[in-house]
Amino acid sequence: MRAFLIAVAVLAALALLPLAVAGGYLLHVLVVIFIFVILAVGLDLVMGYCGQYSFAQGAFYGIGAYTAAILHRDLGFGFWQTLPSGIVAAGLFGLLLGIPSLRLSGHFLAITTIAFQTIVYLLLTQWTSFTGGQYGLPVPKVGALTLFGWELFRVETVRDFYFLALGCMAAAIGVAWRLAHSRIGRQWQAIQDDELLARAIGVDVTRGKLVAFVASAGLAGAAGVLLAHYLQGVSPDDFAIWTSATVVAMVLAGGRASIVGPILGAVLFTAMPEVLRSAQSYKLVIYGVVMILVVSFLPGGIVGLLRRERRA
Amino acid sequence: MLALVDVVGGYGRTRILNGISFAVPAGKVVAILGGNGTGKSTALKAIAGLVAVDGGSITFDGRRIEAVPPHRRIGRGLCLVPQGKEVFAAMSVEENLLMGAFHRSGDRAGIRADLQGCWDRFPRLAQRRTAAAGSLSGGERQMLAIGRALMSRPRLLMLDEPSAALAPKVIGEIVEAVRGLAAAGMTILLVEQNVSVALELASYLYIVRDGRIAHERPVGPDVDLEDLRAFYLGAGPS
């Protein structure tokens, strides 16, 4: 209950922020943070809760984004159609990647997800006739959002998009929270702890893992659709392995299996490059050092540290 | 209640069960004895559905169950307490117990009553209700694992070496707990390496060697411990 109230307060503050801040730059950074929060919270389901290492979140993000771009190009879809399509397309690929997880675990599964990520990236760059190759594809602004003929909201400026992204992020966090704290969430934690024991007490491990992969990929797909409309275009480099690794870092640094952790991780890792703009050439080094420090000294991430402080 | 007939199975191509047959009548405690690697744990896993069965039949309550997925078998009343990794270390004692009642999601009142039953049966667990299961001692962990299995309301409880790696005094406590369950009418299939634990609890013994039953006999006052040991080590008459 307390967590819920804090969440509502934070969301309300974020919703009011554009009234106080005129600058588009801060809103832009926040939009990017919101999108990465969706990615990280999604990955937390499969990696944090279910314990299946996936380095393919960037690929699902790309599948969502390109689904939006291609369906707009070929069928003239608008945001209301691209959003569910992107979620479904990414979710289906999530199901596909979930299948090897039924037989592989640990490093072997991680390698498989890296291979999947690489294949998707290669398709995005090389299958030029379908994906536009390195030039990518254009995507329109979201424009008017109508429901049953009523215009709800017009998304033209960064500020408008800020509200849309905020709403999507809130919905994604809500979905992830519900999943993680329901029966399936408990199954995931049992699978993560010990698969054989989970099976022995009657957890349907196959279903549990597949649901985790699909939910995680679906959320990444939603993030991809948002990004495509926000940038008004897609290009492959946003969906390379580097993105996947960053999302993994967000979840680990923030604190896995906590929902809040990945949110903090997404804020940290999205804000850091902005703050470090002057130290651009050292960015990768700083990322790496942060990662190593977190994994060595803070296995529970930021959230683990906060919990320890509270107990002490 | 449970009958295995000529069950063949193992992990992938590695065959461990070579036509094992045994039966567990309702309300009895049956023990399977055998050395390391003879297939006794694998037999339990086959019954629980955790190991592939390539031949033979497993019948529970008169129905074949080889094709029933493991998560359905628990709903029918088959529950295994595996050896080695007994509890979900990161979860609390109470969460572990609730995981045991996982497939009974609609039955809140029943789950609450069974949870209370568990605290009554194992007062030491009640004291450590909120502790992480990973912080428990070996004996407490075994109790928790048995308690968690009971939360599934099993009709056949399978225990895989409950005495493994425990101090003699703690083994005594576990034996007492299992005896209590048996006295209340629970059907129990026990796999053991510890002959004296098996003799204390079971009314019928099977000895496994090379993935099949090498010897079987009821437990009575005439059981010769040395004889059994000889069987079990593979040196006895066959």
HADDOCK unambig.tbl for C-alpha pairs under 7 A between the chains (distance, minus, plus):
assign (segid A and resid 190 and name CA) (segid B and resid 88 and name CA) 6.75 0.50 0.50
assign (segid A and resid 193 and name CA) (segid B and resid 88 and name CA) 5.99 0.50 0.50
assign (segid A and resid 197 and name CA) (segid B and resid 82 and name CA) 6.96 0.50 0.50
assign (segid A and resid 199 and name CA) (segid B and resid 70 and name CA) 6.69 0.50 0.50
assign (segid A and resid 199 and name CA) (segid B and resid 71 and name CA) 6.75 0.50 0.50
assign (segid A and resid 200 and name CA) (segid B and resid 48 and name CA) 6.81 0.50 0.50
assign (segid A and resid 200 and name CA) (segid B and resid 80 and name CA) 6.02 0.50 0.50
assign (segid A and resid 201 and name CA) (segid B and resid 79 and name CA) 6.91 0.50 0.50
assign (segid A and resid 201 and name CA) (segid B and resid 100 and name CA) 6.06 0.50 0.50
assign (segid A and resid 202 and name CA) (segid B and resid 70 and name CA) 6.24 0.50 0.50
assign (segid A and resid 202 and name CA) (segid B and resid 71 and name CA) 3.89 0.50 0.50
assign (segid A and resid 202 and name CA) (segid B and resid 72 and name CA) 6.99 0.50 0.50
assign (segid A and resid 202 and name CA) (segid B and resid 74 and name CA) 5.64 0.50 0.50
assign (segid A and resid 203 and name CA) (segid B and resid 71 and name CA) 5.58 0.50 0.50
assign (segid A and resid 204 and name CA) (segid B and resid 71 and name CA) 5.50 0.50 0.50
